[in-house]
Amino acid sequence: MTKCAIVRQIIFSGLILICVALGASGSLLASPKSDARQRALRAAKAFREIMSAPDQAIPQDLLDRAYCVAVFPSVKKGGFIVGGQYGKGLISCRRPQGSWGSPGYFSIGGGSFGLQIGGQEVDLVLLIMNRTGVEGLLQNKFEIGAGAAVSAGPIGRNTSASTDILLKAQVISYSRSRGLFAGLELKGAVISPDRDANLAVYEQELSARDIIVEGKVRTPASIVAFPQAIGRYSPKGAVR
């Protein structure tokens, strides 16, 4: 690669990183409640599209065993050797009777280092498979891959997931990408509660535990589309 080409690529990658930052702040133009509602609708739409893709959906047995499902639509990623990523999404956990509870709002972000170039948007789905993984989410900042076993999930609704994945993975990740990016890295991304969005939706100060584990609030009609989308494909879950 010539020096001019390298310079052009660095400039291009810098612009991508700026776009990541702008995407992170773009929601400030809308009211917090409106932004939270739109985020729930986008997350529900992304999940439905992933699950309805022929032979490319999340395996049914994995989805039915999941404690929680997180969906981060349109996570923005970009970089040239050193990269960045940022997105916002929702997490809903299964209630004891098997239905899906009120979703909590979270953000995901962080840097990455490796063989990567370009930029893209990714619809990210995380299955949190056990109680340990759930407790990790309740930390102020939960770093994927640091103390939590993460596996890239198999695809195909009728695919039987291996016992190894079910026993070892605390978080199983799926992504649907658009754009151009090589060396997609999830390890090192940090998931944090989005307190402003939770306050805007539920109109009271609540912790992530209050919302997704303790079930202290009902799901507002404005965002019920998200747990309904998950429940459409896994209405009751596996017997534990």
C-alpha positions in Angstrom: 0.0 0.0 0.0 1.4 3.4 -1.0 1.8 6.2 1.5 -1.0 8.1 -0.1 -3.3 5.1 0.2 -2.4 4.7 3.9 -3.1 8.4 4.6 -6.5 8.1 2.8 -7.3 5.0 4.9 -6.4 6.7 8.1 -8.6 9.7 7.2 -11.4 7.4 6.3 -11.1 5.5 9.5 -11.0 8.7 11.5 -14.3 9.8 9.9 -15.8 6.4 10.8 -14.8 6.9 14.5 -16.3 10.4 14.3 -19.5 8.8 13.0 -19.5 6.4 16.0 -19.3 9.3 18.3 -22.0 11.2 16.5 -24.2 8.1 16.6 -23.7 7.9 20.3 -24.9 11.5 20.8 -27.5 11.8 18.0 -30.3 10.6 20.3 -29.9 13.8 22.3 -31.9 15.5 19.6 -35.0 13.7 20.6 -36.7 13.7 24.0 -35.4 10.9 26.3 -38.9 9.2 26.4 -39.3 9.3 22.6 -35.8 8.0 22.1 -36.3 5.2 24.5 -39.6 4.2 22.7 -37.9 4.2 19.3 -35.0 2.2 20.7 -37.5 -0.5 21.9 -39.2 -0.6 18.5 -35.9 -0.9 16.7 -34.7 -3.7 19.0 -37.9 -5.6 18.6 -37.7 -5.2 14.8 -34.1 -6.4 14.7 -34.9 -9.4 16.8 -37.9 -10.4 14.7 -35.9 -10.1 11.5 -33.0 -12.3 12.9 -35.4 -14.9 14.1 -37.4 -15.0 10.8 -34.4 -15.4 8.6 -34.6 -18.8 6.9 -31.9 -21.2 8.3 -30.1 -18.4 10.0 -32.0 -17.9 13.3 -30.9 -18.5 16.8 -31.4 -22.2 17.8 -34.6 -22.7 19.6 -33.1 -24.8 22.4 -30.6 -22.0 23.2 -33.3 -19.3 23.2 -35.6 -21.3 25.4 -32.8 -21.8 27.9 -31.7 -18.2 28.1 -32.2 -16.3 31.3 -32.1 -12.9 29.6 -32.0 -11.6 26.0 -30.2 -8.4 25.1 -30.7 -6.7 21.8 -28.5 -3.7 20.7 -29.7 -2.5 17.3 -27.3 -0.6 15.0 -24.2 -0.8 17.1 -21.7 1.5 15.3 -18.2 0.2 14.9 -15.2 1.6 13.1 -11.5 1.8 13.2 -8.1 1.3 11.6 -6.0 -1.1 13.8 -7.5 0.7 16.9 -11.3 0.8 16.8 -14.3 1.9 18.7 -17.9 0.8 19.1 -21.0 2.2 20.7 -24.7 1.4 20.8 -27.8 1.3 23.0 -30.3 -1.5 23.6 -32.6 -3.3 25.9 -32.4 -6.4 28.1 -35.3 -8.5 29.2 -35.1 -11.4 31.6 -37.4 -14.4 32.0 -39.8 -14.5 34.9 -40.2 -17.6 37.1 -43.3 -18.6 35.1 -41.4 -18.3 31.9 -42.8 -15.0 30.5 -40.5 -12.1 29.7 -40.3 -9.2 32.1 -39.9 -5.5 31.9 -36.8 -4.5 29.8 -34.0 -2.4 31.2 -32.1 0.0 29.1 -28.3 -0.5 28.7 -25.5 0.9 26.6 -22.6 -0.9 25.1 -19.2 0.6 24.1 -15.5 0.3 24.2 -12.4 0.0 22.1 -10.7 -2.9 20.4 -7.3 -3.6 19.0 -6.5 -6.1 16.2 -6.7 -6.7 12.5 -9.6 -4.4 11.7 -10.3 -1.8 9.1 -13.4 0.1 8.0 -16.8 0.7 9.6 -20.2 -0.9 10.0 -23.4 -1.1 11.9 -24.2 -4.3 13.7 -27.4 -5.6 15.2 -26.1 -7.4 18.3 -28.0 -10.1 20.2 -26.7 -11.6 23.5 -28.2 -14.5 25.2 -27.4 -14.5 28.9 -27.5 -18.2 29.8 -27.2 -18.5 33.6 -27.5 -16.7 36.9 -23.8 -15.8 37.0 -24.1 -14.0 33.7 -27.2 -12.1 34.9 -25.4 -11.0 38.1 -22.5 -9.7 35.9 -25.0 -7.5 34.1 -26.0 -5.9 37.3 -22.6 -4.6 37.9 -22.1 -0.9 37.1 -19.9 -1.8 34.1 -19.9 -5.4 32.8 -17.0 -6.2 30.5 -17.8 -9.0 28.1 -15.1 -11.6 28.2 -13.7 -10.4 31.6 -14.9 -13.0 34.0 -17.7 -14.1 31.8 -17.4 -16.9 29.3 -18.5 -15.7 25.9 -19.2 -17.9 22.8 -20.2 -17.1 19.3 -23.5 -18.9 18.9 -24.5 -21.4 16.3 -27.2 -20.6 13.9 -30.3 -22.4 12.6 -33.5 -22.6 14.5 -33.5 -26.3 14.4 -29.9 -26.7 15.2 -29.1 -28.6 18.4 -26.6 -26.6 20.5 -23.7 -28.5 21.8 -23.6 -29.5 25.5 -20.2 -27.7 25.7 -21.8 -24.3 24.8 -24.7 -24.9 27.2 -22.4 -25.8 30.1 -19.6 -23.3 29.7 -20.9 -20.1 28.1 -22.4 -17.5 30.2 -23.1 -15.2 27.3 -23.7 -16.3 23.7 -23.4 -13.7 21.0 -25.0 -13.2 17.6 -24.6 -10.3 15.2 -26.1 -9.2 11.9 -23.7 -6.8 10.1 -24.0 -4.3 7.4 -21.1 -2.4 5.8 -17.5 -3.5 5.7 -15.5 -4.6 8.7 -12.8 -7.3 9.2 -11.8 -8.7 12.5 -15.1 -8.1 14.4 -14.2 -8.1 18.1 -16.8 -8.4 20.9 -14.4 -9.1 23.8 -13.7 -6.0 25.9 -17.0 -4.3 25.1 -18.5 -2.8 28.3 -22.3 -3.0 29.0 -23.6 -0.4 31.5 -27.2 0.5 32.7 -28.6 3.5 30.9 -30.1 5.3 33.9 -31.4 8.3 31.9 -33.4 6.0 29.6 -34.7 3.9 32.5 -35.8 7.1 34.3 -37.5 8.5 31.2 -39.5 5.3 30.6 -40.4 4.2 34.2 -40.6 7.8 35.6 -38.9 6.8 38.8 -35.4 6.0 40.0 -34.8 2.2 39.6 -31.8 0.1 39.5 -31.2 -2.5 36.7 -31.8 -5.2 39.3 -35.2 -3.6 40.2 -36.3 -3.7 36.6 -35.0 -6.9 35.0 -34.6 -9.2 38.1 -36.9 -8.1 40.8 -39.7 -7.1 38.5 -40.8 -4.1 40.5 -42.4 -2.3 37.6 -44.7 -3.2 34.8 -43.8 -2.8 31.2 -45.2 0.5 29.8 -47.4 0.1 26.7 -44.9 2.3 24.7 -42.1 -0.3 24.9 -44.1 -3.6 25.3 -43.2 -4.5 21.7 -39.7 -5.6 22.9 -40.6 -8.4 25.4 -43.5 -9.4 23.1 -41.0 -9.9 20.2 -38.9 -12.2 22.4 -42.0 -14.0 23.7 -43.3 -14.7 20.2 -40.3 -17.0 19.6 -39.9 -18.3 23.2 -43.2 -18.0 25.1 -42.4 -20.1 28.1 -38.8 -21.4 28.0 -37.3 -24.7 29.0 -38.0 -26.4 32.3 -35.2 -25.7 34.8 
